[in-house]
């Protein structure tokens, strides 16, 4: 009995393996990618504080794909999203003499996206294993 083997040593190898899948499996991979992106965006929105709602309104998920790929990009276009995520230095003095102090980093967006990306990659590996491939290595 012939077996298929897929050795993954990184994300590039996983992407190449997914491109070689039949169309039905590519569609399933697309669902996996979009589902994890939407779940991550929802979790991020739930974690954001609601003061003006700008952080939540700035959050978006862009999905696209074709016959061999699926892509989802989560962005936050709110003016202060980077400042909220990364924080500021201690000295924030304004020209009018106002001192707003240091804003600590919230570390909301990135950890949530990383967690969902790992789960998505595990689901994609499971997909190619269900397709009959043996997966070895790590997508780290």
CNS distance restraints for C-alpha pairs under 8 A (distance, minus, plus):
assign (resid   3 and name CA) (resid 132 and name CA) 7.50 0.50 0.50
assign (resid   3 and name CA) (resid 133 and name CA) 7.33 0.50 0.50
assign (resid   3 and name CA) (resid 134 and name CA) 7.95 0.50 0.50
assign (resid   4 and name CA) (resid 132 and name CA) 6.35 0.50 0.50
assign (resid   4 and name CA) (resid 133 and name CA) 4.84 0.50 0.50
assign (resid   4 and name CA) (resid 134 and name CA) 6.29 0.50 0.50
assign (resid   5 and name CA) (resid 133 and name CA) 5.08 0.50 0.50
assign (resid   5 and name CA) (resid 134 and name CA) 4.56 0.50 0.50
assign (resid   5 and name CA) (resid 135 and name CA) 6.45 0.50 0.50
assign (resid   6 and name CA) (resid  17 and name CA) 7.59 0.50 0.50
assign (resid   6 and name CA) (resid 133 and name CA) 5.83 0.50 0.50
assign (resid   6 and name CA) (resid 134 and name CA) 5.48 0.50 0.50
assign (resid   6 and name CA) (resid 135 and name CA) 4.95 0.50 0.50
assign (resid   6 and name CA) (resid 136 and name CA) 6.69 0.50 0.50
assign (resid   7 and name CA) (resid  13 and name CA) 7.80 0.50 0.50
assign (resid   7 and name CA) (resid 134 and name CA) 7.63 0.50 0.50
assign (resid   7 and name CA) (resid 135 and name CA) 5.56 0.50 0.50
assign (resid   7 and name CA) (resid 136 and name CA) 4.90 0.50 0.50
assign (resid   7 and name CA) (resid 137 and name CA) 5.99 0.50 0.50
assign (resid   8 and name CA) (resid  13 and name CA) 5.41 0.50 0.50
assign (resid   8 and name CA) (resid  14 and name CA) 6.04 0.50 0.50
assign (resid   8 and name CA) (resid 135 and name CA) 6.63 0.50 0.50
assign (resid   8 and name CA) (resid 136 and name CA) 5.89 0.50 0.50
assign (resid   8 and name CA) (resid 137 and name CA) 4.98 0.50 0.50
assign (resid   8 and name CA) (resid 138 and name CA) 6.00 0.50 0.50
assign (resid   8 and name CA) (resid 139 and name CA) 6.54 0.50 0.50
assign (resid   9 and name CA) (resid  13 and name CA) 6.46 0.50 0.50
assign (resid   9 and name CA) (resid 136 and name CA) 7.98 0.50 0.50
assign (resid   9 and name CA) (resid 137 and name CA) 5.24 0.50 0.50
assign (resid   9 and name CA) (resid 138 and name CA) 5.41 0.50 0.50
assign (resid   9 and name CA) (resid 139 and name CA) 6.10 0.50 0.50
assign (resid  10 and name CA) (resid  14 and name CA) 6.66 0.50 0.50
assign (resid  10 and name CA) (resid 137 and name CA) 7.94 0.50 0.50
assign (resid  10 and name CA) (resid 138 and name CA) 6.22 0.50 0.50
assign (resid  10 and name CA) (resid 139 and name CA) 4.44 0.50 0.50
assign (resid  10 and name CA) (resid 140 and name CA) 6.61 0.50 0.50
assign (resid  11 and name CA) (resid  15 and name CA) 6.16 0.50 0.50
assign (resid  11 and name CA) (resid 139 and name CA) 5.31 0.50 0.50
assign (resid  11 and name CA) (resid 140 and name CA) 7.68 0.50 0.50
assign (resid  12 and name CA) (resid  16 and name CA) 6.26 0.50 0.50
assign (resid  13 and name CA) (resid  17 and name CA) 6.14 0.50 0.50
assign (resid  14 and name CA) (resid  18 and name CA) 6.17 0.50 0.50
assign (resid  14 and name CA) (resid 125 and name CA) 7.77 0.50 0.50
assign (resid  14 and name CA) (resid 139 and name CA) 7.34 0.50 0.50
assign (resid  15 and name CA) (resid  19 and name CA) 6.28 0.50 0.50
assign (resid  16 and name CA) (resid  20 and name CA) 6.65 0.50 0.50
assign (resid  17 and name CA) (resid  21 and name CA) 6.88 0.50 0.50
assign (resid  17 and name CA) (resid 128 and name CA) 8.00 0.50 0.50
assign (resid  18 and name CA) (resid  26 and name CA) 7.11 0.50 0.50
assign (resid  18 and name CA) (resid  29 and name CA) 7.97 0.50 0.50
assign (resid  18 and name CA) (resid  68 and name CA) 7.51 0.50 0.50
assign (resid  18 and name CA) (resid  69 and name CA) 7.67 0.50 0.50
assign (resid  18 and name CA) (resid 128 and name CA) 7.43 0.50 0.50
assign (resid  19 and name CA) (resid  26 and name CA) 7.61 0.50 0.50
assign (resid  19 and name CA) (resid  68 and name CA) 4.93 0.50 0.50
assign (resid  19 and name CA) (resid  69 and name CA) 6.43 0.50 0.50
assign (resid  20 and name CA) (resid  68 and name CA) 7.55 0.50 0.50
assign (resid  21 and name CA) (resid  25 and name CA) 6.00 0.50 0.50
assign (resid  21 and name CA) (resid  26 and name CA) 6.14 0.50 0.50
assign (resid  21 and name CA) (resid  68 and name CA) 7.83 0.50 0.50
assign (resid  21 and name CA) (resid 128 and name CA) 7.90 0.50 0.50
assign (resid  22 and name CA) (resid  26 and name CA) 6.33 0.50 0.50
assign (resid  23 and name CA) (resid  27 and name CA) 6.20 0.50 0.50
assign (resid  23 and name CA) (resid  67 and name CA) 6.70 0.50 0.50
assign (resid  23 and name CA) (resid  68 and name CA) 7.51 0.50 0.50
assign (resid  24 and name CA) (resid  28 and name CA) 6.44 0.50 0.50
assign (resid  25 and name CA) (resid  29 and name CA) 6.10 0.50 0.50
assign (resid  25 and name CA) (resid 127 and name CA) 7.62 0.50 0.50
assign (resid  25 and name CA) (resid 131 and name CA) 7.96 0.50 0.50
assign (resid  26 and name CA) (resid  30 and name CA) 6.14 0.50 0.50
assign (resid  26 and name CA) (resid  67 and name CA) 7.17 0.50 0.50
assign (resid  26 and name CA) (resid  68 and name CA) 6.36 0.50 0.50
assign (resid  26 and name CA) (resid  69 and name CA) 7.01 0.50 0.50
assign (resid  26 and name CA) (resid  70 and name CA) 7.82 0.50 0.50
assign (resid  27 and name CA) (resid  31 and name CA) 6.41 0.50 0.50
assign (resid  28 and name CA) (resid  32 and name CA) 6.34 0.50 0.50
assign (resid  29 and name CA) (resid  33 and name CA) 6.22 0.50 0.50
assign (resid  29 and name CA) (resid  70 and name CA) 7.07 0.50 0.50
assign (resid  29 and name CA) (resid 124 and name CA) 6.47 0.50 0.50
assign (resid  29 and name CA) (resid 127 and name CA) 7.40 0.50 0.50
assign (resid  30 and name CA) (resid  34 and name CA) 6.14 0.50 0.50
assign (resid  30 and name CA) (resid  65 and name CA) 7.31 0.50 0.50
assign (resid  30 and name CA) (resid  69 and name CA) 7.41 0.50 0.50
assign (resid  30 and name CA) (resid  70 and name CA) 4.97 0.50 0.50
assign (resid  30 and name CA) (resid  71 and name CA) 7.63 0.50 0.50
assign (resid  31 and name CA) (resid  35 and name CA) 5.88 0.50 0.50
assign (resid  32 and name CA) (resid  36 and name CA) 6.20 0.50 0.50
assign (resid  32 and name CA) (resid 120 and name CA) 6.67 0.50 0.50
assign (resid  32 and name CA) (resid 123 and name CA) 7.13 0.50 0.50
assign (resid  32 and name CA) (resid 124 and name CA) 7.27 0.50 0.50
assign (resid  33 and name CA) (resid  37 and name CA) 6.19 0.50 0.50
assign (resid  33 and name CA) (resid  70 and name CA) 6.71 0.50 0.50
assign (resid  33 and name CA) (resid  71 and name CA) 6.90 0.50 0.50
assign (resid  33 and name CA) (resid  72 and name CA) 6.52 0.50 0.50
assign (resid  33 and name CA) (resid 120 and name CA) 6.48 0.50 0.50
assign (resid  34 and name CA) (resid  38 and name CA) 6.09 0.50 0.50
assign (resid  34 and name CA) (resid  63 and name CA) 6.80 0.50 0.50
assign (resid  34 and name CA) (resid  71 and name CA) 7.75 0.50 0.50
assign (resid  34 and name CA) (resid  72 and name CA) 6.14 0.50 0.50
assign (resid  35 and name CA) (resid  39 and name CA) 6.12 0.50 0.50
assign (resid  36 and name CA) (resid  40 and name CA) 6.06 0.50 0.50
assign (resid  36 and name CA) (resid 116 and name CA) 6.06 0.50 0.50
assign (resid  36 and name CA) (resid 117 and name CA) 7.38 0.50 0.50
assign (resid  36 and name CA) (resid 119 and name CA) 7.79 0.50 0.50
assign (resid  36 and name CA) (resid 120 and name CA) 6.06 0.50 0.50
assign (resid  37 and name CA) (resid  41 and name CA) 6.18 0.50 0.50
assign (resid  37 and name CA) (resid  61 and name CA) 6.97 0.50 0.50
assign (resid  37 and name CA) (resid  72 and name CA) 6.22 0.50 0.50
assign (resid  37 and name CA) (resid  73 and name CA) 7.39 0.50 0.50
assign (resid  37 and name CA) (resid  74 and name CA) 6.83 0.50 0.50
assign (resid  37 and name CA) (resid 116 and name CA) 7.44 0.50 0.50
assign (resid  38 and name CA) (resid  42 and name CA) 6.14 0.50 0.50
assign (resid  38 and name CA) (resid  61 and name CA) 6.97 0.50 0.50
assign (resid  39 and name CA) (resid  43 and name CA) 6.15 0.50 0.50
assign (resid  39 and name CA) (resid 116 and name CA) 7.80 0.50 0.50
assign (resid  40 and name CA) (resid  44 and name CA) 6.11 0.50 0.50
assign (resid  40 and name CA) (resid 112 and name CA) 6.30 0.50 0.50
assign (resid  40 and name CA) (resid 113 and name CA) 5.93 0.50 0.50
assign (resid  40 and name CA) (resid 116 and name CA) 6.04 0.50 0.50
assign (resid  41 and name CA) (resid  45 and name CA) 6.12 0.50 0.50
assign (resid  41 and name CA) (resid  59 and name CA) 7.23 0.50 0.50
assign (resid  41 and name CA) (resid  60 and name CA) 7.36 0.50 0.50
assign (resid  41 and name CA) (resid  61 and name CA) 7.12 0.50 0.50
assign (resid  41 and name CA) (resid  74 and name CA) 6.83 0.50 0.50
assign (resid  42 and name CA) (resid  46 and name CA) 6.16 0.50 0.50
assign (resid  43 and name CA) (resid  47 and name CA) 6.20 0.50 0.50
assign (resid  43 and name CA) (resid 112 and name CA) 7.33 0.50 0.50
assign (resid  44 and name CA) (resid  48 and name CA) 6.27 0.50 0.50
assign (resid  44 and name CA) (resid 108 and name CA) 6.70 0.50 0.50
assign (resid  44 and name CA) (resid 109 and name CA) 5.98 0.50 0.50
assign (resid  44 and name CA) (resid 112 and name CA) 6.74 0.50 0.50
assign (resid  45 and name CA) (resid  55 and name CA) 7.86 0.50 0.50
assign (resid  45 and name CA) (resid  56 and name CA) 5.41 0.50 0.50
assign (resid  45 and name CA) (resid  59 and name CA) 7.46 0.50 0.50
assign (resid  47 and name CA) (resid 108 and name CA) 6.96 0.50 0.50
assign (resid  48 and name CA) (resid  55 and name CA) 6.90 0.50 0.50
assign (resid  48 and name CA) (resid  56 and name CA) 6.85 0.50 0.50
assign (resid  48 and name CA) (resid 108 and name CA) 7.49 0.50 0.50
assign (resid  49 and name CA) (resid  53 and name CA) 7.93 0.50 0.50
assign (resid  50 and name CA) (resid  55 and name CA) 7.92 0.50 0.50
assign (resid  50 and name CA) (resid  56 and name CA) 7.77 0.50 0.50
assign (resid  53 and name CA) (resid  57 and name CA) 6.09 0.50 0.50
assign (resid  54 and name CA) (resid  58 and name CA) 5.87 0.50 0.50
assign (resid  54 and name CA) (resid  78 and name CA) 6.02 0.50 0.50
assign (resid  55 and name CA) (resid  59 and name CA) 6.58 0.50 0.50
assign (resid  55 and name CA) (resid  76 and name CA) 7.17 0.50 0.50
assign (resid  55 and name CA) (resid  78 and name CA) 5.54 0.50 0.50
assign (resid  55 and name CA) (resid  80 and name CA) 7.65 0.50 0.50
assign (resid  55 and name CA) (resid  81 and name CA) 6.32 0.50 0.50
assign (resid  57 and name CA) (resid  78 and name CA) 7.42 0.50 0.50
assign (resid  58 and name CA) (resid  75 and name CA) 7.71 0.50 0.50
assign (resid  58 and name CA) (resid  76 and name CA) 4.88 0.50 0.50
assign (resid  58 and name CA) (resid  77 and name CA) 4.72 0.50 0.50
assign (resid  58 and name CA) (resid  78 and name CA) 4.48 0.50 0.50
assign (resid  59 and name CA) (resid  74 and name CA) 7.25 0.50 0.50
assign (resid  59 and name CA) (resid  75 and name CA) 5.67 0.50 0.50
assign (resid  59 and name CA) (resid  76 and name CA) 4.22 0.50 0.50
assign (resid  59 and name CA) (resid  77 and name CA) 6.49 0.50 0.50
assign (resid  59 and name CA) (resid  78 and name CA) 7.43 0.50 0.50
assign (resid  60 and name CA) (resid  74 and name CA) 5.75 0.50 0.50
assign (resid  60 and name CA) (resid  75 and name CA) 5.37 0.50 0.50
assign (resid  60 and name CA) (resid  76 and name CA) 6.27 0.50 0.50
assign (resid  61 and name CA) (resid  72 and name CA) 6.57 0.50 0.50
assign (resid  61 and name CA) (resid  73 and name CA) 5.55 0.50 0.50
assign (resid  61 and name CA) (resid  74 and name CA) 4.51 0.50 0.50
assign (resid  61 and name CA) (resid  75 and name CA) 6.45 0.50 0.50
assign (resid  62 and name CA) (resid  72 and name CA) 5.50 0.50 0.50
assign (resid  62 and name CA) (resid  73 and name CA) 5.10 0.50 0.50
assign (resid  62 and name CA) (resid  74 and name CA) 6.49 0.50 0.50
assign (resid  63 and name CA) (resid  70 and name CA) 7.57 0.50 0.50
assign (resid  63 and name CA) (resid  71 and name CA) 5.61 0.50 0.50
assign (resid  63 and name CA) (resid  72 and name CA) 4.28 0.50 0.50
assign (resid  63 and name CA) (resid  73 and name CA) 6.45 0.50 0.50
assign (resid  64 and name CA) (resid  70 and name CA) 6.06 0.50 0.50
assign (resid  64 and name CA) (resid  71 and name CA) 5.29 0.50 0.50
assign (resid  64 and name CA) (resid  72 and name CA) 6.48 0.50 0.50
assign (resid  65 and name CA) (resid  69 and name CA) 5.16 0.50 0.50
assign (resid  65 and name CA) (resid  70 and name CA) 4.18 0.50 0.50
assign (resid  65 and name CA) (resid  71 and name CA) 5.74 0.50 0.50
assign (resid  66 and name CA) (resid  70 and name CA) 6.68 0.50 0.50
assign (resid  76 and name CA) (resid  81 and name CA) 6.36 0.50 0.50
assign (resid  77 and name CA) (resid  81 and name CA) 6.92 0.50 0.50
assign (resid  80 and name CA) (resid  84 and name CA) 6.06 0.50 0.50
assign (resid  81 and name CA) (resid  85 and name CA) 6.14 0.50 0.50
assign (resid  82 and name CA) (resid  86 and name CA) 5.88 0.50 0.50
assign (resid  82 and name CA) (resid  87 and name CA) 7.75 0.50 0.50
assign (resid  83 and name CA) (resid  87 and name CA) 5.01 0.50 0.50
assign (resid  83 and name CA) (resid  88 and name CA) 6.47 0.50 0.50
assign (resid  83 and name CA) (resid 105 and name CA) 7.52 0.50 0.50
assign (resid  84 and name CA) (resid 103 and name CA) 7.81 0.50 0.50
assign (resid  84 and name CA) (resid 104 and name CA) 7.93 0.50 0.50
assign (resid  84 and name CA) (resid 105 and name CA) 6.15 0.50 0.50
assign (resid  84 and name CA) (resid 106 and name CA) 5.94 0.50 0.50
assign (resid  84 and name CA) (resid 107 and name CA) 7.97 0.50 0.50
assign (resid  85 and name CA) (resid 105 and name CA) 5.33 0.50 0.50
assign (resid  85 and name CA) (resid 106 and name CA) 4.96 0.50 0.50
assign (resid  85 and name CA) (resid 107 and name CA) 5.02 0.50 0.50
assign (resid  85 and name CA) (resid 108 and name CA) 6.25 0.50 0.50
assign (resid  85 and name CA) (resid 109 and name CA) 6.80 0.50 0.50
assign (resid  86 and name CA) (resid 104 and name CA) 7.51 0.50 0.50
assign (resid  86 and name CA) (resid 105 and name CA) 4.50 0.50 0.50
assign (resid  86 and name CA) (resid 106 and name CA) 6.67 0.50 0.50
assign (resid  86 and name CA) (resid 107 and name CA) 6.65 0.50 0.50
assign (resid  87 and name CA) (resid 102 and name CA) 7.56 0.50 0.50
assign (resid  87 and name CA) (resid 103 and name CA) 5.10 0.50 0.50
assign (resid  87 and name CA) (resid 104 and name CA) 4.66 0.50 0.50
assign (resid  87 and name CA) (resid 105 and name CA) 3.75 0.50 0.50
assign (resid  87 and name CA) (resid 106 and name CA) 6.91 0.50 0.50
assign (resid  88 and name CA) (resid  92 and name CA) 7.96 0.50 0.50
assign (resid  88 and name CA) (resid 102 and name CA) 5.67 0.50 0.50
assign (resid  88 and name CA) (resid 103 and name CA) 5.15 0.50 0.50
assign (resid  88 and name CA) (resid 104 and name CA) 6.52 0.50 0.50
assign (resid  88 and name CA) (resid 105 and name CA) 7.27 0.50 0.50
assign (resid  89 and name CA) (resid 102 and name CA) 5.58 0.50 0.50
assign (resid  89 and name CA) (resid 103 and name CA) 7.27 0.50 0.50
assign (resid  90 and name CA) (resid 101 and name CA) 5.77 0.50 0.50
assign (resid  90 and name CA) (resid 102 and name CA) 4.24 0.50 0.50
assign (resid  90 and name CA) (resid 103 and name CA) 7.57 0.50 0.50
assign (resid  91 and name CA) (resid  99 and name CA) 7.69 0.50 0.50
assign (resid  91 and name CA) (resid 101 and name CA) 5.98 0.50 0.50
assign (resid  91 and name CA) (resid 102 and name CA) 6.51 0.50 0.50
assign (resid  92 and name CA) (resid  99 and name CA) 5.78 0.50 0.50
assign (resid  92 and name CA) (resid 100 and name CA) 5.69 0.50 0.50
assign (resid  92 and name CA) (resid 101 and name CA) 5.37 0.50 0.50
assign (resid  92 and name CA) (resid 102 and name CA) 6.65 0.50 0.50
assign (resid  93 and name CA) (resid  97 and name CA) 6.44 0.50 0.50
assign (resid  93 and name CA) (resid  98 and name CA) 5.93 0.50 0.50
assign (resid  93 and name CA) (resid  99 and name CA) 4.55 0.50 0.50
assign (resid  93 and name CA) (resid 100 and name CA) 6.65 0.50 0.50
assign (resid  93 and name CA) (resid 101 and name CA) 7.57 0.50 0.50
assign (resid  94 and name CA) (resid  98 and name CA) 5.25 0.50 0.50
assign (resid  94 and name CA) (resid  99 and name CA) 6.27 0.50 0.50
assign (resid  94 and name CA) (resid 100 and name CA) 8.00 0.50 0.50
assign (resid 107 and name CA) (resid 111 and name CA) 6.69 0.50 0.50
assign (resid 108 and name CA) (resid 112 and name CA) 6.49 0.50 0.50
assign (resid 109 and name CA) (resid 113 and name CA) 6.21 0.50 0.50
assign (resid 110 and name CA) (resid 114 and name CA) 6.07 0.50 0.50
assign (resid 111 and name CA) (resid 115 and name CA) 6.19 0.50 0.50
assign (resid 112 and name CA) (resid 116 and name CA) 6.29 0.50 0.50
assign (resid 113 and name CA) (resid 117 and name CA) 5.96 0.50 0.50
assign (resid 114 and name CA) (resid 118 and name CA) 6.24 0.50 0.50
assign (resid 115 and name CA) (resid 119 and name CA) 6.43 0.50 0.50
assign (resid 116 and name CA) (resid 120 and name CA) 5.99 0.50 0.50
assign (resid 117 and name CA) (resid 121 and name CA) 6.09 0.50 0.50
assign (resid 118 and name CA) (resid 122 and name CA) 6.24 0.50 0.50
assign (resid 119 and name CA) (resid 123 and name CA) 6.25 0.50 0.50
assign (resid 120 and name CA) (resid 124 and name CA) 6.18 0.50 0.50
assign (resid 121 and name CA) (resid 125 and name CA) 6.16 0.50 0.50
assign (resid 121 and name CA) (resid 139 and name CA) 7.58 0.50 0.50
assign (resid 122 and name CA) (resid 126 and name CA) 6.21 0.50 0.50
assign (resid 123 and name CA) (resid 127 and name CA) 6.19 0.50 0.50
assign (resid 124 and name CA) (resid 128 and name CA) 6.51 0.50 0.50
assign (resid 125 and name CA) (resid 129 and name CA) 6.22 0.50 0.50
assign (resid 125 and name CA) (resid 135 and name CA) 7.21 0.50 0.50
assign (resid 126 and name CA) (resid 130 and name CA) 6.13 0.50 0.50
assign (resid 127 and name CA) (resid 131 and name CA) 6.35 0.50 0.50
assign (resid 128 and name CA) (resid 132 and name CA) 6.73 0.50 0.50
assign (resid 128 and name CA) (resid 133 and name CA) 5.82 0.50 0.50
assign (resid 128 and name CA) (resid 135 and name CA) 7.85 0.50 0.50
assign (resid 129 and name CA) (resid 133 and name CA) 4.69 0.50 0.50
assign (resid 129 and name CA) (resid 134 and name CA) 5.79 0.50 0.50
assign (resid 129 and name CA) (resid 135 and name CA) 6.50 0.50 0.50
